[in-house]
Amino acid sequence: MYMKVEKHLLNDLKPLNQSEKVVDILDAMEELKFSHLPVVDDERLYLGVICEDDLLEVSNEDDILTKHLRLLKAYRISVEADMFEAIRVIGEGNLSLLPVVDAENHYRGYISTAELLQDVGRELTFKEPGGVLVLSIPVRDYQLTQIAQIVESEDAKVIGFHLSEDTEQEKLLVALKINQTDLDRIVKSFQRYNYNVVEVFHQSLFDDSLEDRYQSFMKYLNI
């Protein structure tokens, strides 16, 4: 996957103007199959993204958007940013699209969440056979080099990983994609080093339920 946002930039829909009616915006959302749309001023300066759920709360559908600019959310990303940041912002806002702006805050286009997921799904990291395990690690103890060394000590390699933070527990959830379909030995190795293995998704030599576990993993990632 090309890692720069600009490589995934789409510009096939016209951004909304603040003078448009709520009812027309809702119709556009239904037609375009997006629950979020970007809003710009007359100079194409980005004002924010409007959400369908917020518009449905407006009592008078004939109102123009100018009367409800407080509903706009500031979600956006720079055209110079990388896709990891785009994925973070999309997840934070639960967005169906992510507006892209330049250094002067002019609207440049958008990233489609659905198409981004398709791009990610075609990545080598996801296509290559292997398994996934998830570790829960205190933030202060997180050392990626040690994690990789444990995996490599079992003649395997980490081919992808994802971090998420549990701020209440002051812990990190570290999801590792490993280039082996049976992770039993690797799990035991982590346990010997007192790592907390909270989830394992793989094809064990003693377990023929890979499809069920794969579906569970998709639900775990909320995809």
C-alpha positions, 0 to 999 in steps of 0.5 A, a space after each residue: 500500500 502506498 503510505 502517503 495520503 495523497 496516493 489514496 486521494 479521491 475527488 469525485 464528489 463536490 464538497 458541501 457549501 454552508 448555504 445548502 439545506 439540511 434536506 438536500 444534504 440528507 438526500 445527497 448522503 443517501 445517494 452517495 452512500 456516505 454518512 459524512 460529507 465535507 463542508 467548505 466555504 466559498 474559497 474552498 477553505 475546509 470548515 468541517 465534516 457533517 454527520 448524518 446522525 447530527 443532521 437527523 436531529 435538526 427539527 426543520 429540514 429546510 434550514 440551511 447549514 449555516 444555522 447549524 455550523 456547531 454540528 461540524 466536526 473538525 476531523 481532517 488530515 493533511 495531504 502530506 500525512 501517512 496512512 497510519 495517521 489516516 486510519 487513526 483519525 478514521 477510527 477516532 471519528 468512526 468516519 465513512 470518509 476522511 476529508 484531506 486538506 493542504 497546508 493552507 486548509 484548502 479542501 483537496 479531496 477525501 479518503 474513502 474508509 471502505 476503499 481504504 479497508 480494501 487496500 489494506 486487505 490487499 497488503 502483503 501483511 494481511 495476505 501472507 499466511 500466518 497467525 495473530 496473537 495479542 499481548 497485554 503489556 504495561 506501558 512502561 514494559 513495552 519493548 518491541 525489540 524484545 517482543 521480536 526477539 522472542 518470536 524470532 527465537 522460535 524461527 518466526 518473524 513479525 510481519 505486522 503489528 498494531 498498537 492500541 492503548 488501554 488508558 484506564 489500565 495503563 497498558 498496551 494491546 499489541 496485536 502481532 501478525 506472525 508468519 506461522 500458522 501454528 503459534 503454540 510454541 510462540 505463545 508458550 515462549 511469551 508465557 515463559 517470559 511472563 507476557 500476558 497473551 490475551 488472544 490467539 488467532 491461528 491454525 493450531 496443529 490441534 485445532 481445526 476451527 480456523 475459520 471461526 477464529 478468523 471471524 472472531 478476530 475480525 469482530 475483535 478489530 471491529 471491521 
